């Protein structure tokens, strides 16, 4: 399916994040309700409205800024005037959340920081989301540790150990019960005819993470090094000769190994960096894109005297997030 976005509306969201938001909106059933809080100019609101079924209503709740013409309610209305299924509510979200009485199929928190009232807004609106509905928001990144913490606390209340993260957009499905946790990614209509990678990681604490289609995967800004990794490939990717090499905390790179083989670190070591490549015959048609981030914290790094060939253990950090995808040239 083709996702509609409007790049003329100012927004901090990337094109990829807007596309992903469109996929979320497209998954909402007919006559459903989407609630967004914190929209400013309306870029995310426009995407939600244009990619949802025409019978879906999008409620956008924000105080806007009456004394700032470019960020006013009038500006929002002008940018979203071609969307007939938007109902804008100019008020503080926590006030509206306290009295909200409509079942919500998708809640999107576009606020750019977490404070006391924002925490209450997130909690109150999440309570109004139907079972099997979607709770999501923006700014899940190292630059916003307060948001990461608050979202993790909320997810844990529903028995979810880690939210799914696409770029900086976080989300999860509100479970019907503790025994039926569902992947948000499985619900979305990603193109299935393109090759893609599913990353699977295990951290030192024993937590398992899975992500695909350029999702972030890993311990996500928490001091928990990755010690085991593999990459599952869909049928379109299996014949592209994808291989990986891993830099370990003893300064040594592993040999190139098949991406779908499970690699487990030796005792006392963890993964610090990664390289991914396609077979030469596949590079004319495809490219592999990947990005890994290092955690700044070192509090969980091994203090063991273990050394390999006399090389000291790396002390400056460890890889804790990774995303990868195969794209046509």
C-alpha positions in Angstrom: 0.0 0.0 0.0 1.1 3.6 -0.6 1.3 5.7 2.6 0.3 9.4 2.3 2.5 12.0 3.9 2.6 15.8 3.6 6.1 17.1 3.6 4.9 20.7 3.5 3.9 20.7 7.1 6.7 21.4 9.6 7.5 18.5 11.9 10.4 17.0 13.8 9.4 13.5 12.6 11.4 12.0 9.7 9.8 10.8 6.5 10.3 7.2 7.7 8.6 8.0 11.0 5.7 9.6 9.2 5.4 6.5 6.9 5.4 4.3 9.9 2.7 6.4 11.6 0.6 6.0 8.4 0.9 2.2 8.7 -0.3 2.4 12.3 -3.3 4.4 11.3 -4.1 2.0 8.4 -4.4 -0.8 11.0 -7.2 0.9 12.8 -10.6 -0.8 12.1 -13.5 0.9 10.5 -15.4 3.4 12.7 -12.5 3.4 15.1 -11.1 6.3 17.1 -7.6 7.7 17.0 -6.5 10.2 19.7 -3.4 12.2 19.3 -2.0 14.6 22.0 0.7 17.2 21.5 0.4 18.0 17.8 1.6 21.4 16.8 1.4 22.1 13.1 -0.5 18.9 12.3 1.9 16.8 10.2 1.3 13.7 12.3 -2.4 14.4 12.5 -2.6 14.7 8.8 -0.8 11.4 8.3 -3.1 9.7 10.8 -6.2 11.1 9.2 -5.2 10.5 5.5 -4.1 6.9 6.1 -6.9 5.7 8.3 -10.2 4.4 6.9 -12.5 7.3 6.1 -14.9 6.2 8.8 -12.2 6.6 11.5 -12.2 9.8 13.5 -9.0 11.4 14.6 -9.1 13.6 17.7 -6.2 15.9 18.1 -5.8 17.4 21.6 -3.4 20.3 22.3 -3.4 23.7 23.9 -1.5 25.2 20.9 -0.1 28.7 21.4 -2.6 31.5 20.9 0.1 34.3 20.9 2.4 32.6 18.4 0.8 32.9 15.0 2.9 30.2 13.3 2.2 27.7 16.1 -1.4 28.7 16.7 -4.6 26.7 16.4 -5.4 28.6 13.2 -2.1 27.4 11.7 -3.0 23.8 12.6 -6.4 24.2 11.0 -4.9 25.6 7.8 -2.4 22.7 7.5 -5.1 20.0 8.0 -8.0 21.7 6.2 -8.1 18.9 3.6 -8.8 16.2 6.3 -12.5 15.8 6.9 -12.2 13.2 9.7 -10.2 15.4 12.2 -11.8 16.8 15.3 -9.4 19.3 17.0 -9.8 20.0 20.7 -8.0 23.1 22.0 -7.3 22.3 25.6 -4.7 20.8 27.9 -4.6 17.0 27.2 -4.7 16.1 30.9 -8.0 17.9 31.3 -9.5 16.1 28.4 -8.1 12.8 29.4 -9.7 12.9 32.8 -13.2 13.0 31.3 -12.7 11.1 28.1 -15.5 8.5 27.5 -14.9 7.1 24.0 -13.1 3.8 23.4 -9.8 4.4 21.7 -8.3 2.1 19.1 -5.0 4.0 18.7 -3.5 6.6 21.0 -0.4 8.6 19.8 1.5 10.8 22.2 3.3 13.4 20.2 4.4 15.5 23.2 8.1 16.2 23.2 8.8 15.8 26.9 7.5 14.0 29.9 6.4 16.0 33.0 4.0 15.4 35.7 0.9 16.3 33.7 2.2 14.5 30.6 2.7 11.4 32.7 -0.9 11.6 33.9 -2.1 12.2 30.3 -0.3 9.1 29.0 -1.6 7.0 31.9 -5.2 8.2 31.7 -5.6 7.9 27.9 -3.9 4.5 28.0 -6.7 3.3 30.3 -9.2 4.4 27.6 -7.5 2.3 24.9 -9.4 -0.9 24.1 -7.9 -4.3 24.6 -5.9 -5.1 21.5 -5.6 -1.4 20.7 -2.4 0.5 20.0 -0.6 2.8 22.4 2.3 4.7 20.9 4.3 7.9 20.8 7.4 9.7 19.8 10.8 10.7 21.2 11.9 7.3 22.5 15.6 7.9 22.3 18.7 8.6 24.4 18.1 12.3 24.2 14.8 11.9 26.1 15.6 9.6 29.1 12.5 10.7 30.9 10.3 9.5 28.1 12.1 6.2 27.8 11.6 5.7 31.6 8.0 6.6 31.6 7.1 4.5 28.6 8.9 1.5 30.1 7.0 1.9 33.3 3.7 2.1 31.4 4.5 -1.0 29.3 5.6 -3.0 32.4 2.1 -2.4 33.8 0.7 -4.4 30.9 3.3 -7.1 31.3 5.4 -5.9 28.3 9.2 -6.0 28.9 10.1 -3.9 25.9 8.1 -1.7 23.6 8.7 -1.9 19.9 10.6 1.1 18.5 10.8 2.3 14.9 13.3 5.1 14.6 12.1 7.2 17.6 8.5 6.1 17.5 7.6 3.6 20.3 4.5 1.5 20.5 2.9 -1.7 21.7 -0.5 -3.5 21.6 -2.5 -3.4 24.8 -2.7 -7.1 25.6 -6.0 -8.9 26.3 -4.3 -10.9 29.0 -0.8 -11.6 30.2 -0.6 -14.8 28.2 -1.3 -13.2 24.9 1.3 -10.6 24.1 1.2 -9.7 20.4 3.8 -8.0 18.2 2.7 -4.7 16.8 4.9 -5.3 13.8 2.9 -8.4 12.8 -0.2 -6.2 12.5 1.2 -3.7 10.1 0.9 -4.0 6.3 4.6 -3.9 5.5 5.5 -4.8 1.9 6.2 -8.5 1.9 7.8 -8.8 -1.5 11.0 -7.0 -0.4 13.9 -8.7 1.4 14.3 -7.8 5.0 16.1 -8.8 8.2 14.7 -9.8 11.6 17.3 -9.2 14.4 17.2 -11.4 17.4 19.3 -10.5 20.4 19.9 -11.7 24.0 21.4 -9.5 26.6 23.6 -10.4 29.6 20.6 -10.2 31.9 18.8 -12.9 29.8 16.3 -10.6 28.1 15.4 -11.4 24.5 14.6 -8.8 21.9 13.2 -9.2 18.3 12.7 -6.5 15.7 12.5 -6.2 12.0 11.9 -3.7 9.1 14.4 -1.2 10.5 13.1 -1.4 14.0 15.6 -0.8 16.8 16.5 -4.0 18.5 18.4 -4.5 21.7 18.4 -3.3 25.3 17.5 0.2 24.1 19.3 2.8 26.2 19.7 0.5 29.2 23.1 -0.8 30.5 22.6 -4.4 29.5 25.2 -5.6 26.9 24.2 -7.9 24.0 25.9 -11.3 24.3 24.0 -13.4 21.7 22.7 -12.5 18.3 21.2 -13.9 15.1 19.4 -12.5 12.0 16.5 -14.3 10.4 15.9 -13.6 6.8 12.6 -13.6 4.9 12.5 -15.8 1.7 13.4 -12.9 -0.5 16.6 -12.3 1.5 17.9 -15.8 1.9 19.8 -15.9 -1.4 21.6 -12.6 -1.0 24.5 -14.0 1.0 24.1 -11.8 4.0 27.1 -12.1 6.5 28.0 -10.5 9.8 31.1 -9.9 11.8 31.1 -8.8 15.4 33.7 -6.8 17.4 34.0 -8.2 20.9 35.0 -6.4 24.1 38.5 -7.9 23.8 39.2 -5.8 20.7 39.0 -8.8 18.3 36.6 -9.1 15.4 35.0 -12.4 14.7 35.3 -14.0 11.3 32.5 -13.3 8.8 29.6 -15.7 9.6 26.2 -16.3 7.9 23.7 -13.8 9.2 21.2 -16.4 10.2 23.7 -18.4 12.3 23.5 -17.8 16.0 26.5 -16.2 17.5 27.1 -16.4 21.3 29.9 -14.5 23.0 32.5 -16.4 25.0 32.2 -15.9 28.8 32.9 -12.4 30.1 32.7 -10.8 26.7 29.9 -8.8 24.9 29.4 -7.3 21.5 30.8 -3.8 20.9 30.2 -3.3 17.2 28.9 -5.0 14.1 29.6 -5.2 10.3 27.0 -6.5 7.9 27.5 -7.1 4.1 25.8 -8.8 1.2 27.4 -11.2 -1.2 29.1 -9.4 -4.1 26.6 -10.8 -6.6 23.7 -9.2 -4.7 25.1 -5.7 -4.4 24.1 -4.6 -7.9 20.4 -4.8 -6.9 20.4 -4.3 -3.2 22.2 -2.5 -0.4 22.2 -3.3 3.3 21.7 -0.4 5.7 22.4 -0.8 9.4 23.1 1.4 12.4 24.4 0.4 15.8 24.7 2.6 18.9 27.0 2.3 21.9 25.7 2.7 25.4 27.6 5.3 27.4 27.2 3.6 30.7 29.9 1.1 31.8 28.4 0.0 35.1 27.6 -3.5 33.8 30.8 -4.1 31.9 32.8 -7.1 33.1 35.4 -6.5 35.7 36.9 -9.9 35.1 40.6 -10.3 34.6 39.8 -12.4 31.5 42.0 -11.6 28.5 42.4 -13.0 25.1 45.9 -12.9 23.6 46.8 -10.3 26.2 44.3 -7.7 24.9 42.4 -5.8 27.5 38.7 -5.7 27.7 37.0 -2.6 26.1 35.8 -0.3 28.8 34.3 2.6 26.9 30.9 1.1 26.1 29.0 -1.6 24.4 26.5 -2.0 21.6 23.0 -2.0 23.0 20.8 -1.1 19.9 20.9 -2.2 16.3 18.7 -1.8 13.3 19.2 -3.2 9.8 17.4 -3.5 6.5 17.9 -4.5 2.9 16.8 -2.0 0.4 16.6 -2.1 -3.4 19.0 0.2 -5.2 
